[in-house]
C-alpha cells in the first residue's frame, strides 16, 4: 500500500483528530466508556496503517 504525499498527510490528520476525540471522550465519559474505547480501536487501526507506511 503506497500513499501519496497528500494521502499520507491526510492519514496523519485523521490520527490527530481521532486522538483528540478519544481524549475528549475519555474526559467526558470515562476511559472505559464504549465511545472512548471505539475511538481507541479506530486510532490503533490508523496508527498501524501509519507504521506499515514507515517500514
C-alpha positions in Angstrom: 0.0 0.0 0.0 1.7 3.2 -1.2 0.5 6.6 -0.1 0.9 9.8 -2.0 2.1 12.8 0.0 -1.4 14.1 0.3 -2.9 10.8 1.4 0.0 10.5 4.0 -0.8 13.9 5.3 -4.5 13.0 5.4 -3.6 9.9 7.5 -1.7 12.0 10.0 -4.5 14.5 10.2 -7.0 11.7 10.8 -4.7 10.3 13.6 -4.5 13.7 15.3 -8.3 14.2 15.0 -9.1 10.8 16.4 -6.6 11.2 19.2 -8.3 14.5 20.2 -11.8 12.9 20.0 -10.6 10.0 22.2 -9.1 12.3 24.8 -12.3 14.4 24.9 -14.5 11.3 25.2 -12.3 9.9 27.9 -12.6 13.1 29.9 -16.3 13.4 29.4 -17.4 9.7 29.6 -14.5 7.9 31.3 -11.7 5.8 29.9 -13.8 2.6 29.8 -16.8 4.0 28.1 -17.8 2.4 24.8 -17.3 5.7 22.9 -13.7 6.1 24.2 -12.9 2.5 23.5 -14.3 2.8 20.0 -12.1 5.8 19.3 -9.1 3.9 20.8 -9.7 1.0 18.5 -10.0 3.2 15.4 -6.9 5.1 16.4 -5.0 1.8 16.8 -6.0 0.9 13.2 -4.8 4.2 11.8 -1.5 4.0 13.7 -1.0 0.5 12.3 -1.5 1.8 8.8 1.0 4.6 9.5 3.5 2.1 10.8 3.1 0.0 7.7 3.9 3.0 5.6 7.1 3.8 7.5 8.8 0.4 7.3 
